[in-house]
């Protein structure tokens, strides 16, 4: 049902349009909780799980079009639908942003423009002219990031000297060498392995229609004198640029045997981790690079591995009658772990069919046998985590593991105990030396690697973060606080050190300080931290100060830049829910701030089971890649309203669970 129609319908049920029934506010809240819970339950899949769309910026659908033209396997009907989506996402500034209503981004804009041109949009169309003018005004295609310049080099739109030298022999480097695949994040290594093949073989896109974008360069691509830059501005960065120049000269003299061994090692790395039709690493860039790498290596079109790699990409497409886009990955485990907690908070019994089926589905996906890449830093640790996607056994993450474990423990079903014990063992074993947790690897803190030219995106590593650490503390405190006392105390010490001067905490995977602060206050509640303590009260005051005039909370993707740290353009239901959950975790159930936040959720428009939320409230990589979890606007507001209702009806001021 259209949200605008819901607002105008006088017969609509209480809570959807903000109307308070004669019974009063409590009945209004309960009516909305019941309806939202039923709506969320209706979205559950037959086997018990939930999965919602996961949307990124224009680069992913643009790259899908570019991949088709690289291979000369063009689906014109699909390209036309992808083009509709890209045109819709063009900003008022003429280019494409990294998130909804965001500023112009040069790399996203160049890719979107090129994809539209490949799909058949004429260069003199008004929207293309606006995009071209904006791109040129921002320095032209020569100022794109490294990944975009690699794509342009493959299409012969930029010279290969526009990108750093990354020979495939990197795959053969010993672990003691300053650069080693185990020293970068999981997402980096799965993207890099096939990319090394491409950067070594330098294949040419077939580009059967001969489409180019020379018009996007201020200076002709082959005349640009300096493409590479020092990403950090440090002396180390300058040294890395010198090393790149040396490597560029000597690369041609590498032994042919070493090159063949490097190619073989890269292919072996990929095939071991392909995940069948769930794809290498479960993420689009790694999957797309794999397809192009196999093609560059001359794999036959009937090769089973190439067919599987292509099928994995197609599973990411979202297609309707008029438009289509490509998701960066799929999020079923994360969605299910959060949705089932919202359902239980909203009154679904622990043995309710919906909850029981979801719990069984999650339990079946625990990774107990595969020793993943994380073992490079923790070789003696038994596996026991969960991945984000349907299947990604080499790359479980502690954030999903914590969320699933909290949900399974909350069901109270003893049949999950053995799996929960393994999860606790794995999460404790993944704790870093500083007491914090990264997402996929332990102690992935080789900061000097951020100075290499390839790292201009600033997302090469997977170091400890406040939100992930908080989730782990929450899990351990809820499941076994006595046994995990040392790990919890070390995690709390990390969180104490990382609190911002204004009282908030940084959010690595959710936007931004609201998400981080919710995560930490939930952990503090689970770990029985004194909620009257100065750090907690400072965090509460910060949340109160960030409440907007409409009663909600909102935070923009621009807050990941220091100069725009406080930008908030609009309130959003999911961020409002996080703020409310944080305040309630801190014991502020009856405050005026919480009441106004609840009223915002009551009055905010909904579309079926979901509150209307076009904003991106999550991140893949801060300042580089942003995400919109479509499920966030369904389960988080429901969760917050149900918790408010439960605490008030029980006259409680503390939250029982870790999240």
C-alpha positions in Angstrom: 0.0 0.0 0.0 1.2 3.5 -0.8 2.4 5.3 2.3 0.9 8.6 1.3 -2.5 7.0 1.0 -2.1 5.5 4.5 -1.6 9.0 5.9 -4.7 10.3 4.2 -7.0 7.4 5.1 -9.2 8.3 8.1 -10.1 4.7 8.6 -6.6 3.5 8.9 -5.6 1.8 12.1 -4.1 3.7 15.0 -0.5 4.4 14.9 0.1 4.4 11.1 -0.8 8.0 10.6 -0.2 9.1 14.2 -3.9 9.1 15.2 -4.3 8.3 18.8 -7.5 6.2 19.5 -9.9 6.9 22.3 -8.2 4.2 24.4 -5.2 6.5 24.6 -1.5 6.4 23.7 -0.8 2.9 25.2 -3.5 1.3 23.1 -2.1 3.1 20.1 1.4 1.8 20.7 0.1 -1.7 21.2 -2.0 -1.6 18.0 1.0 -0.5 16.0 3.3 -3.1 17.5 0.8 -5.9 16.8 0.3 -4.8 13.2 4.0 -4.3 12.5 4.8 -7.7 14.0 2.2 -9.3 11.8 3.6 -7.5 8.8 7.1 -8.6 9.6 6.0 -12.2 10.2 4.3 -12.2 6.8 7.7 -11.4 5.2 9.3 -14.4 6.7 10.4 -17.0 4.1 9.0 -20.6 4.1 12.1 -22.1 5.6 12.1 -19.6 8.6 14.5 -16.9 7.5 14.2 -13.2 6.6 16.1 -11.5 3.9 15.5 -7.9 2.7 17.0 -6.0 -0.2 20.4 -4.5 0.4 21.1 -1.4 -1.7 24.3 0.4 -2.3 25.1 3.4 -4.5 25.1 3.6 -8.3 28.5 1.9 -8.7 27.3 -1.7 -8.3 24.5 -1.6 -11.0 26.9 0.5 -13.2 29.6 -2.1 -12.9 27.1 -4.9 -13.8 26.4 -3.1 -17.1 30.2 -2.7 -17.6 30.8 -6.4 -16.9 28.3 -7.4 -19.6 30.1 -5.1 -22.1 33.5 -6.4 -21.0 32.4 -9.9 -21.8 30.2 -9.0 -24.8 27.3 -10.8 -23.1 24.8 -8.0 -23.2 21.3 -8.3 -22.0 19.7 -5.2 -23.6 16.4 -5.6 -21.7 18.2 -5.9 -18.3 20.5 -3.0 -19.2 17.5 -0.8 -20.0 16.1 -1.5 -16.5 19.4 -0.9 -14.8 19.6 2.4 -16.7 16.2 3.4 -15.4 17.5 2.9 -11.9 20.7 4.9 -12.6 18.8 7.8 -14.0 16.6 7.9 -11.0 19.6 8.1 -8.7 21.2 11.0 -10.4 21.5 13.9 -8.0 20.4 17.5 -8.4 24.1 18.4 -8.6 24.2 16.4 -11.9 26.3 13.5 -10.7 25.8 10.5 -8.4 26.2 10.5 -4.7 27.5 7.7 -2.4 24.2 7.7 -0.5 20.7 9.2 -0.7 20.8 13.0 -0.9 24.5 12.9 -0.6 27.1 15.2 -2.3 28.6 14.6 -5.7 31.1 11.7 -6.0 33.5 11.7 -8.9 34.0 7.9 -9.1 30.4 6.9 -8.8 29.5 9.6 -11.3 32.0 8.4 -13.9 30.9 4.8 -13.6 27.2 5.7 -13.8 27.7 7.9 -16.8 29.8 5.3 -18.6 27.2 2.6 -17.8 24.4 4.7 -19.1 26.3 5.4 -22.3 27.0 1.7 -22.7 23.3 1.0 -22.2 22.5 3.4 -25.1 21.9 6.8 -23.6 23.2 9.4 -26.0 25.9 11.8 -24.8 23.7 14.8 -25.8 20.7 13.7 -23.7 20.0 16.4 -21.1 20.8 14.1 -18.1 24.1 13.0 -19.7 25.1 16.6 -20.4 24.4 17.6 -16.8 26.5 14.7 -15.6 29.3 15.5 -17.9 29.4 19.1 -16.8 29.4 18.1 -13.2 32.2 15.6 -13.7 34.4 18.1 -15.6 33.7 20.7 -13.0 35.1 18.3 -10.3 38.3 17.6 -12.1 37.3 15.0 -14.7 37.7 11.3 -14.8 41.4 11.5 -14.2 40.6 12.3 -10.5 38.7 9.0 -9.9 39.8 6.5 -7.3 42.1 3.5 -8.1 39.3 1.0 -8.6 37.5 3.2 -11.1 40.7 3.8 -13.0 41.3 0.1 -13.2 37.9 -0.3 -14.8 38.7 2.5 -17.2 42.0 0.8 -18.1 40.3 -2.4 -18.8 38.1 -0.5 -21.3 41.1 1.3 -22.7 39.7 4.6 -21.5 42.8 5.3 -19.3 46.4 4.0 -19.6 47.6 1.2 -17.3 50.1 3.7 -15.8 47.0 5.3 -14.2 46.9 2.5 -11.6 49.5 1.2 -9.2 51.6 -1.8 -10.1 50.1 -4.9 -8.5 51.8 -8.0 -10.0 50.3 -11.4 -9.5 53.5 -12.5 -7.8 52.1 -10.8 -4.7 50.3 -14.2 -4.2 53.7 -15.8 -3.6 55.1 -13.4 -1.0 56.0 -14.9 2.4 54.0 -14.0 5.5 56.9 -12.0 6.9 56.9 -9.7 3.9 55.4 -6.2 4.6 52.5 -6.9 2.2 50.8 -10.3 2.4 47.3 -11.3 1.6 46.6 -12.3 5.3 47.5 -8.7 6.4 44.6 -7.1 4.6 40.9 -7.4 5.3 38.8 -10.3 4.0 37.0 -8.0 1.5 40.3 -6.7 0.3 41.9 -10.1 -0.3 38.8 -11.5 -2.1 38.8 -8.5 -4.4 42.5 -8.4 -4.8 43.1 -12.1 -5.7 41.2 -12.0 -9.1 42.2 -8.3 -9.6 45.9 -9.3 -9.6 45.2 -11.5 -12.5 43.5 -8.7 -14.4 46.3 -6.2 -13.5 48.9 -8.6 -14.7 47.3 -9.9 -17.9 45.8 -6.5 -18.7 42.9 -7.8 -20.9 40.9 -5.5 -23.1 37.2 -5.3 -22.7 35.4 -6.5 -25.8 33.2 -3.4 -25.7 31.5 -4.5 -28.9 29.8 -1.1 -29.5 33.0 0.8 -29.1 31.7 3.1 -26.4 34.2 5.5 -24.9 34.1 8.4 -22.4 37.0 10.6 -23.6 34.7 13.6 -23.0 34.9 13.1 -19.3 38.6 13.9 -19.1 39.7 17.5 -18.5 43.1 16.5 -19.9 43.2 13.7 -22.4 43.7 10.4 -20.6 47.0 9.6 -22.2 48.3 13.1 -21.5 47.7 13.1 -17.8 51.2 13.3 -16.2 50.5 12.0 -12.7 47.6 9.7 -11.8 48.9 8.2 -8.5 48.9 10.1 -5.3 49.9 9.7 -1.7 46.6 8.6 0.0 47.7 9.7 3.4 50.1 12.6 2.7 52.7 11.0 4.9 56.4 10.4 4.2 55.6 6.7 4.0 53.1 7.4 1.2 55.8 9.2 -0.7 58.2 6.3 -0.2 55.5 3.9 -1.5 55.2 6.1 -4.7 58.9 5.7 -5.2 58.6 2.0 -4.8 55.8 1.9 -7.3 58.1 3.6 -9.9 60.8 1.1 -9.3 58.4 -1.8 -9.5 57.0 -0.5 -12.7 60.5 -0.7 -14.3 61.5 -4.1 -13.0 58.1 -5.9 -13.4 58.8 -6.8 -17.0 61.9 -8.7 -15.9 60.2 -11.0 -13.5 60.9 -14.7 -14.3 58.1 -16.3 -16.4 58.0 -19.2 -14.0 57.2 -17.0 -11.1 54.4 -15.3 -13.1 52.9 -18.7 -13.8 53.1 -19.7 -10.2 51.5 -16.5 -9.2 48.6 -16.9 -11.6 48.2 -20.5 -10.4 48.2 -19.4 -6.8 45.6 -16.7 -7.5 43.3 -19.1 -9.2 43.8 -21.6 -6.4 42.9 -19.0 -3.8 39.7 -18.1 -5.7 38.5 -21.7 -6.4 39.0 -22.7 -2.8 36.7 -19.9 -1.6 34.1 -19.6 -4.5 31.1 -20.6 -2.3 29.3 -22.1 -5.3 26.6 -19.8 -6.4 27.0 -17.7 -3.3 30.2 -16.3 -4.8 33.7 -15.5 -3.8 33.5 -13.7 -0.5 29.8 -13.3 -1.0 30.4 -9.7 -2.4 29.9 -8.3 -5.8 33.3 -6.8 -6.5 35.1 -10.1 -5.8 32.5 -12.0 -7.9 32.7 -9.6 -10.8 36.5 -9.6 -10.7 36.5 -13.4 -10.7 34.3 -13.6 -13.8 36.6 -11.2 -15.6 39.8 -13.0 -14.4 38.5 -16.4 -15.6 37.7 -14.8 -18.9 41.1 -13.2 -19.2 42.7 -16.6 -18.4 40.8 -18.1 -21.4 38.3 -20.2 -19.5 35.8 -21.8 -21.9 32.3 -20.4 -21.6 31.1 -23.9 -20.7 33.7 -24.1 -17.8 31.7 -25.0 -14.7 33.6 -22.6 -12.4 32.9 -19.7 -14.8 29.2 -20.6 -15.1 28.9 -20.8 -11.3 30.7 -17.4 -10.9 28.2 -15.8 -13.4 25.2 -17.4 -11.7 26.4 -16.0 -8.3 26.3 -12.5 -9.8 22.8 -12.9 -11.2 21.5 -13.9 -7.7 22.3 -10.3 -6.6 19.9 -8.7 -9.1 16.7 -7.1 -8.0 14.4 -6.8 -11.0 10.8 -5.5 -11.3 8.6 -4.5 -14.2 10.3 -1.1 -14.8 13.8 -1.1 -13.2 16.5 -3.2 -11.8 19.6 -2.9 -9.6 22.3 -5.1 -8.3 22.9 -5.6 -4.6 26.5 -5.7 -3.3 25.7 -8.9 -1.3 22.9 -10.6 0.5 22.1 -10.2 4.2 19.9 -13.2 5.3 21.8 -14.1 8.5 22.0 -10.5 9.7 18.4 -9.8 8.8 17.1 -13.0 10.5 19.0 -12.5 13.7 17.6 -9.0 14.1 14.1 -9.7 12.9 13.6 -12.6 15.3 14.7 -10.5 18.2 12.2 -7.8 17.2 9.5 -10.5 16.9 10.3 -11.8 20.4 10.4 -8.2 21.8 7.0 -7.6 20.2 5.5 -10.6 22.0 6.2 -13.6 19.8 6.6 -16.5 22.2 10.0 -18.3 22.3 8.3 -21.5 21.0 6.2 -19.6 18.5 6.4 -21.2 15.1 7.9 -18.1 13.5 10.6 -17.8 16.1 11.3 -21.5 16.3 11.7 -21.8 12.5 14.0 -18.8 12.4 16.1 -20.1 15.3 16.5 -23.5 13.6 17.4 -21.9 10.3 20.2 -19.8 12.0 21.5 -22.7 14.0 21.9 -24.8 10.9 24.2 -22.2 9.4 26.8 -22.1 12.1 30.2 -22.8 10.6 31.8 -25.6 12.7 34.1 -27.4 10.2 35.6 -24.9 7.8 38.8 -23.2 9.1 38.6 -19.8 7.3 41.2 -17.1 6.6 40.8 -15.8 10.2 43.0 -18.8 11.3 46.1 -17.0 9.9 46.0 -14.9 13.1 44.4 -17.5 15.3 45.7 -20.9 14.1 44.7 -22.9 17.2 41.1 -21.6 17.4 38.2 -23.9 16.5 35.6 -22.5 14.1 32.2 -21.6 15.6 30.9 -18.4 14.0 28.3 -17.3 11.5 28.6 -15.5 8.2 26.6 -12.6 6.9 25.3 -14.3 3.8 23.6 -17.6 3.0 27.0 -19.3 2.7 30.4 -17.8 3.2 32.2 -20.4 5.3 35.7 -19.0 4.9 34.6 -15.6 6.2 32.3 -15.7 9.3 32.3 -12.5 11.3 32.0 -11.8 15.0 29.2 -9.2 14.6 26.8 -11.7 13.0 28.0 -14.4 15.4 27.2 -12.2 18.4 23.8 -11.1 17.0 22.8 -14.7 16.2 24.0 -16.0 19.5 22.1 -13.4 21.4 18.9 -14.3 19.5 19.4 -18.1 20.0 20.1 -17.7 23.7 17.0 -15.6 24.0 14.8 -18.5 22.8 15.9 -20.4 25.9 16.0 -23.7 23.9 18.6 -26.0 25.4 19.2 -27.7 22.0 21.3 -24.7 20.9 23.6 -24.8 23.9 26.5 -26.7 22.3 26.5 -24.3 19.3 26.4 -21.3 21.6 29.4 -22.7 23.6 31.3 -23.0 20.3 30.3 -19.4 19.4 31.5 -18.1 22.7 34.8 -19.9 22.3 35.3 -18.5 18.8 34.4 -14.9 19.7 36.6 -14.9 22.7 39.4 -16.3 20.6 39.0 -13.5 18.0 39.5 -10.7 20.5 42.4 -8.4 19.6 45.4 -7.6 21.6 43.9 -4.2 22.5 40.7 -5.7 23.8 38.6 -4.8 20.8 37.2 -6.9 18.0 37.4 -6.4 14.2 34.7 -8.0 12.1 36.4 -10.8 10.2 40.0 -11.0 11.4 41.9 -10.5 14.7 44.6 -7.8 15.0 44.3 -6.8 11.3 46.0 -3.5 12.2 48.9 -3.2 9.7 48.3 0.6 9.4 51.4 1.2 7.2 49.5 -0.5 4.3 47.1 2.4 4.2 50.0 4.4 2.7 50.3 2.4 -0.5 48.8 4.0 -3.7 46.3 1.1 -4.1 44.8 2.0 -0.7 43.4 5.4 -1.7 39.9 4.1 -0.8 41.0 3.8 2.9 39.3 0.5 3.4 42.1 -2.0 3.2 42.1 -3.2 6.8 39.7 -4.6 9.4 40.8 -3.2 12.7 38.8 -3.2 15.9 35.8 -1.0 16.1 33.5 0.3 18.8 30.3 -1.2 17.4 31.6 -4.7 16.8 33.4 -4.7 20.1 30.2 -3.7 21.9 28.2 -6.4 20.2 30.8 -9.0 21.3 30.7 -7.7 24.9 26.9 -7.8 24.8 26.9 -11.4 23.6 29.5 -12.6 26.2 27.8 -10.8 29.0 24.4 -12.3 28.1 25.6 -15.8 27.5 28.3 -16.4 30.1 29.4 -13.4 32.0 31.3 -15.3 34.7 33.3 -17.5 32.3 34.0 -14.6 29.9 34.8 -12.1 32.7 38.4 -11.3 31.4 37.3 -10.9 27.8 34.4 -8.7 28.8 36.6 -6.5 31.0 39.1 -6.0 28.2 36.3 -5.2 25.8 34.9 -2.6 28.2 38.3 -1.1 28.7 38.6 -0.7 24.9 35.2 1.0 24.8 36.1 3.3 27.6 39.2 4.4 25.7 37.3 5.0 22.4 34.4 7.2 23.7 34.4 10.5 21.8 34.9 13.8 23.7 31.2 14.7 23.2 30.1 11.4 24.8 29.3 9.4 21.7 30.9 6.4 20.1 31.8 5.9 16.5 29.8 3.6 14.3 31.8 1.7 11.8 29.0 -0.4 10.2 26.0 1.8 10.9 25.5 5.5 10.5 27.1 6.7 12.7 27.6 8.0 16.2 24.0 7.1 17.0 24.6 3.5 15.9 27.9 3.3 17.8 26.4 4.8 21.0 23.4 2.4 20.8 25.8 -0.5 20.5 27.9 0.5 23.4 25.1 1.5 25.8 23.5 -1.9 25.0 26.8 -3.6 25.9 27.1 -1.5 29.1 23.6 -2.6 30.1 24.4 -6.3 29.4 27.6 -6.1 31.4 25.9 -4.3 34.3 27.9 -1.1 34.0 26.7 1.6 36.4 24.2 3.6 34.3 24.6 6.6 36.6 28.3 6.7 35.8 29.8 9.8 34.1 30.5 8.2 30.7 27.0 6.8 30.4 25.4 10.1 31.5 27.6 11.9 28.9 26.4 9.6 26.2 22.8 10.1 27.2 23.3 13.9 27.1 24.8 13.6 23.7 21.8 11.6 22.4 19.4 14.1 24.0 21.2 16.9 22.3 20.9 15.2 18.9 17.2 14.8 19.0 15.5 16.7 16.2 12.5 19.1 16.4 10.2 16.3 15.1 11.2 14.0 17.9 13.3 11.7 15.8 17.0 11.2 15.2 18.9 11.3 12.0 22.5 11.3 11.0 23.9 11.8 7.5 26.6 9.7 5.7 28.7 12.9 5.6 29.4 12.5 9.4 32.3 10.3 8.5 34.2 13.3 7.4 35.6 15.4 10.3 34.5 18.7 8.8 30.8 17.5 8.5 30.7 15.4 11.7 27.4 16.9 12.8 25.4 16.8 9.6 21.8 15.6 10.0 19.4 16.4 7.2 16.3 14.4 8.3 15.1 12.1 11.0 14.9 8.4 10.1 12.9 5.5 11.7 15.9 3.2 12.1 18.2 5.8 13.7 15.4 6.9 15.9 15.0 3.3 17.0 18.7 3.0 17.8 18.6 6.2 19.9 15.5 5.0 21.8 17.1 1.6 22.4 20.2 3.3 23.6 18.4 5.5 26.0 16.3 2.7 27.4 19.4 0.6 27.9 20.7 3.5 30.0 17.5 3.4 32.1 15.9 6.5 30.7 12.5 4.9 29.9 10.2 7.6 31.2 12.1 10.6 29.9 10.5 13.3 27.8 13.2 12.6 25.2 12.1 9.0 24.9 8.4 9.9 24.8 9.0 12.3 21.9 11.0 9.7 20.0 8.2 7.2 20.4 5.7 9.7 19.1 7.9 10.2 16.1 7.7 6.5 15.3 4.0 6.5 15.8 3.5 9.4 13.4 6.1 8.4 10.8 4.6 7.0 7.5 4.7 3.3 6.9 4.4 1.2 3.8 3.2 -2.2 4.8 5.6 -3.8 7.4 8.2 -1.1 6.8 8.5 2.5 7.9 9.3 4.8 4.9 13.0 5.4 4.9 14.9 6.3 1.7 18.0 7.3 3.6 21.1 5.1 3.8 21.7 4.4 7.5 24.6 1.9 7.2 28.0 1.7 5.8 30.2 -0.7 3.9 33.3 1.5 4.1 33.1 5.0 5.6 33.6 7.8 3.1 33.7 5.2 0.3 30.7 2.8 0.2 27.3 3.2 1.9 24.4 0.8 2.4 20.7 0.9 2.8 19.4 -2.2 4.6 15.7 -2.3 3.6 15.0 -4.4 6.6 16.2 -1.8 9.1 13.0 0.2 8.7 11.0 -2.9 9.5 12.5 -4.5 12.5 14.3 -1.7 14.4 11.3 0.6 14.9 9.2 -2.4 15.9 11.9 -3.5 18.3 12.1 0.0 19.9 8.4 0.5 20.3 7.9 -3.0 21.8 10.7 -2.5 24.2 9.3 0.8 25.3 5.9 -0.9 25.8 7.4 -3.8 27.7 9.5 -1.7 30.1 6.6 0.6 30.9 4.1 -2.1 31.5 6.6 -3.9 33.8 7.7 -0.8 35.5 11.3 -1.8 34.7 14.2 0.5 34.1 16.7 -2.1 32.9 16.9 -4.2 29.7 17.2 -7.9 30.1 19.1 -8.8 26.9 22.3 -7.8 25.3 20.7 -6.0 22.4 
